[in-house]
């Protein structure tokens, strides 16, 4: 094997190692985000809402959506979103009504109680953004680079799903 081939193989192995490390980091960050949200709600004494449900309400925001739309946007898995929406309706965090056109479909939107949860998460994220920037952890250029790189990976994975299988 030539020196050039050995160097190329070493570079490829190094890239694979870095890719696997990045995947692991994304998983850990997601779990940590849920832990941070859980901690915030425990501090506030709001125990009936789990972190996934709080994040779901944050992502719905002022919109009126169906479970299918949330899945299409890529936020949630199928049964997970349906279960959590049902629970949130039962607990009074969301309104629901059947669609006029497609009676099988249910549209949901936040109640006042749900908007309060959304506001707690938004304030938490706002404090995080201020802290990251204020402490020099991450600036505008850095966040743009991270977001750009993650969007490129998202497009690549989406293309893999669409065109390979």
Rosetta blueprint (number, residue, H / E / L):
1 X L
2 X L
3 X H
4 X H
5 X H
6 X H
7 X H
8 X H
9 X H
10 X H
11 X H
12 X H
13 X H
14 X H
15 X H
16 X H
17 X H
18 X H
19 X H
20 X H
21 X H
22 X H
23 X H
24 X H
25 X H
26 X H
27 X H
28 X H
29 X H
30 X H
31 X H
32 X H
33 X H
34 X H
35 X H
36 X H
37 X H
38 X H
39 X H
40 X H
41 X H
42 X H
43 X H
44 X H
45 X L
46 X L
47 X L
48 X L
49 X L
50 X L
51 X H
52 X H
53 X H
54 X H
55 X H
56 X H
57 X H
58 X H
59 X H
60 X H
61 X L
62 X L
63 X L
64 X L
65 X E
66 X E
67 X H
68 X H
69 X H
70 X H
71 X H
72 X H
73 X L
74 X L
75 X L
76 X L
77 X L
78 X H
79 X H
80 X H
81 X H
82 X H
83 X H
84 X H
85 X H
86 X H
87 X H
88 X H
89 X H
90 X H
91 X L
92 X L
93 X L
94 X E
95 X E
96 X E
97 X E
98 X E
99 X L
100 X L
101 X L
102 X L
103 X L
104 X L
105 X L
106 X E
107 X E
108 X E
109 X E
110 X E
111 X L
112 X H
113 X H
114 X H
115 X H
116 X H
117 X H
118 X H
119 X H
120 X H
121 X H
122 X H
123 X H
124 X H
125 X H
126 X H
127 X H
128 X H
129 X H
130 X H
131 X H
132 X H
133 X H
134 X H
135 X L
136 X L
137 X L
138 X L
139 X L
140 X H
141 X H
142 X H
143 X H
144 X H
145 X H
146 X H
147 X H
148 X H
149 X H
150 X H
151 X H
152 X H
153 X H
154 X H
155 X H
156 X H
157 X H
158 X H
159 X H
160 X H
161 X H
162 X H
163 X H
164 X H
165 X L
